[in-house]
């Protein structure tokens, strides 16, 4: 199997345990069952993989809401594929203007360079998400935060963490990544795989989403 990203130790072990006979097979074609889960697409209203090498970030949800790359944020290796690396200066961040109706979940991977950084804003300043050792979700009503598939809010620096926040319905007209509450993400912080949903994901779905990974680009 050939993957477009570095597999974790747990994923390598899962690959090993799922191997076939000692004779193997010439090729395995098809899709990973995880990619067929309704939790990935049901209610999905925005999905930015950030796998570009430069320029704007395109929406893979089908809604067509491209995020503008302001002042040339650079891309580097991400959780999966590429991810933007923010500089903390020069007004470098991603932004999009669209009407996102009834949003109740936001999901993303973050690798923070420091313990305090801006992350994402889903409400033009009214609902910023930031980090101060713990994920802060100001402005949301009924917010529940999950880190790496479990309830909690603590995120470590210099490592990838999966963050999901569920909350009472909002109707944002703007979305920014790497900029929240008039503050830029700190130098070296990376954000990847941003998703928004018009429903509150269940704890089981959130756990599955944290464990999800792209299928291999080839399997022999």
Secondary structure, 3 states (H helix, E strand, C coil): CECCCCCCHHHHHHHHHCCCCCCCCCCCCCCCHHHHCHHHHCCEEEEECCCCCCCCECECCCCCCCEEEECCCEEEECCCCEEEECCCCCCCEEEEECCCCCEEEEEEEEECCCCEEEEEECCCCCCEEEEECEEEECCCCCCEEEECCEECCECCCCCCEEEEEEEEEECCCEEEECEECCEECCCCCEEEEEEEECCCCCHHHHHHHHHCCCCCCECC
